[in-house]
Amino acid sequence: MEEYDSGRIPEILRSFRKVAVVGISEKPDRDSYRVSKYLMEHGYTIYPVNPALKEWNGLRAYPDLKSIPRGEGIEIIDIFRKSEAVPDIVKESVGLAPRVIWMQEGVVSGEGARLAKSHGMMVVMDHCIMKERARIRD
């Protein structure tokens, strides 16, 4: 498996703070909930994306990436969905012009990664953003 931008993880996590979390859950026992809450507690701005939610942890939730206003300046798209959904998520994210497509542990899509790269995005694949954030020092 290609590493893509894994070597740039500390730089990414220090530089980019606005994160759209695709597949966020309202259930506290789910990884997407725990990771998003952790990121919020560490100064990241979270944009919850889940068509089943109106709100997440007091924040407005969006049914899809297209619903997030372009002016929000989303920097990272953090994906908690099945690997086969990644290419469509990347296509949907292009209008937001994120800097990074981040696929959580277990989420791997060479097609999605190549598509993101073709649009000038950095790609981190099969890494937990929370675990990686815990490893770096500010």
N, C-alpha and C positions, 0 to 999 in steps of 0.2 A: 504494500500500500504506500502510495506517495505521502510524503509528510506535509506537502503544501506549505502553510505558513506557521507550522507548529513552533518553529524556532523563534517566532516573533511574539509568542503569547505574552510575556511580561510587558513588552512595548504596547501591544494591543490593549491589555487590561489597564494600563496606566493612562493611555491616551484617549480611549473611547469610553464614554460613560452612559450613553443613551441606548438602551437595549430593548428591542421588541422580542418578547418571548412567545413563540408560536407553539401552541399546544399546552399553554399554562392550565393548571388545574386549580379548582377552588378547594380541593381536599388536602389538608395539611400533611397527610402521610405520603403524598406523591412527590417524586423528585422535582418536578417542575415548580411546585409550590415552594418547597424548601430552598431550592437554588435561587429562585426569584426573591424570596424574602431575605436570604443571605446577601444577595447583591444590593438590595435596597438598604440594608443595614450598613453596607460599606460604601454608600454614597452614589450608587448607580441609580439612574432614572429608568423605571420599568414601564413598558407599554405592553399590557397583557393582550394576547391575541387568542381568542377562543370564541367560536360562534355561539356557544351555549351560555356564555356569561355576559351580563350587562356591566358587571363591576367585579374587581378582584382586589381584596385587601384595601378597599377605599378608593381605588383607582378606576377610572373608566376603562372598560374592556372593549376591544374592537373585534368584530366578527372575522376580519381578515386584514391582511397588510394594506390592501388598497384603501381601507377605511381610515387609516392613520393619516392625518393631514401632512402634506409634504413638508410644510414649514417646521415640523417637529425636529428635524435633523437626526433621524435614527442613524446610529452608527454601527450597531451590531444587531444582526438577526440571529437569535439563539433558537435553535430548532429542537423541539421535543416531539417529533412526529416520526412515523415509520420512514425508513430510508427511501422507499419508493415515492414518497410524497415530496422529497427534497427538490427535484427539478422544477416542479410547479411552484413551490414556495420561492425558489430563486427567481423564476420568471416574474412572479407577483411582486417581488421586492425591488425589481429594477427601478420602478418609478420613485422609490424612496431614496435611491442612491446610497445604500449603506456602504460602509467601508469594509465590513467583515460579515461573512456567512459563517456561523459557528454551529457545527453539528455536535450534539451531546454524545456522551459515551454510547456506543452501540448504534449510532446513526452514521452510516457510511454511504456515500453516493459519489462515485467518480463522475457520473454525468452531471450531477448538480454542481460539483466542484469545478469542473471544466467550464460550465455555463457561467458560474460566478466569476471565474478568472477572466473569461472573455469580456465581461462587463467591468473589469478593473477592480474587482473586490478581492480582498484577502480571504483565505479559507482555512478554517481550523476544523478538523474532522475527527470524530471519535474521542473527544476530550470533554471532561466535565468542567464547565466554566467556574463553578464554585471551588472545586478541588484545585484548579490552576490558580485561582485568585488567592486561595489560602497559602499557596507556596511562595507568593511574591511579597516583597516588602515595599511599602510606599516610599 
